[in-house]
Amino acid sequence: MARRDAWLSLTPEPERELPAALAVLADGDARRERERVERLVTRGGNGAWLRYLRRALDLAEARADSHDPAVSRARSVVIDVLHNHHQLLLGLPGRAAERTRAERARLEAIDNGGAA
């Protein structure tokens, strides 16, 4: 696997779990989110994928004050999946881990009870 494609070897949880969770957080359509992820994985590159994940974190942070149990569950899924994914990036060649340093810090702040 080429260095630029190494991100494709990571865990499949983001592709499986994020679409439904993001649909809840964005008041969107889960089918459309699944199609978006499929396009990113099959035709997109690492940069587009990382932007998608950044959007996921942005949505989770934006909905932090919600009292809706469905939103709370969706936030938890997004945070757990992103935390795991970004930790796995640390073991890959290339700059993905460096490019997600700020997101890892944001996730760490959430894990430590910080604002988000």
C-alpha positions, 0 to 999 in steps of 0.5 A: 500500500502506498504511503498516500493510501495508508489511511485506508488501512485504518479501522472501518469504524468511522465509515460504519458509525459516523454517518448515522451519528453525523446525521443526528448531529446535523439534523441531516439524512443518514443515507446521504452521509453514508453516500458521502463516506463511500465517495470519500473512501472510494474516490477521495484522498487523505486530505478530504477524509481528514476534512470530513473527520474535522467536520464531525468533531466540529458538529460534536462540539457544536451540539455539546449543550444539547439535552436531547438523548439522541444527540448525546449518544451521537456525540459520544459515538463521534468522539469515541470513533475520532479519538480511536482513529486519530490515535491510530494515525500516529502509527502511519507513515506520512503527515496525517498524525501531524495534520490532526494534532489540533483535533487530538488536542480538542478530543483530549480536552473533551475527554478531560471534561473541557468545553466542547 
